Amino acid sequence: MTEKFSFIDAGYAEAPEEETGAAPTVVQMCEWLGVSKSGYYDWRSRPQSAAAKRSELLKIKVKALFEANNAEYGYRRIHAALVSGGEQVDDEKGFLHGGSFPRSHGTGFRTGVAGNERIA
């Protein structure tokens, strides 16, 4: 349910119509996702969980480390920096690797096989 409620709460559902055009209402989104409107508003009024607070703080730290290192650190270096700073990071949700970790564009080199040709 939390994922559905988070999707509804993404911000555009209640944005002014001038900004979003004909964005769906909370009622419409609840109907489409098969959740109750009262359940959504109950979810919104709950205090943030300790895990959610920790996740938000970790996002801030990851972004700060990434930007402080000229957007050159990958998830391995970010993870190492966090661990050396005393953070417990287990990456169970893919937070660093493919989750909300900022990505640099890398060198542009690709390896692998495309069709029958080797890409170097």
Secondary structure, DSSP 4 states (H G I P E B T S, - for coil): -HHHHHHHTTSGGGS-HHHHSSPPPHHHHHHHHT--HHHHHHHHHSPPPHHHHHHHHHHHHHHHHHHHTTT---HHHHHHHHHHTT-----TT-IIIIIS-----------EEETTEEE-
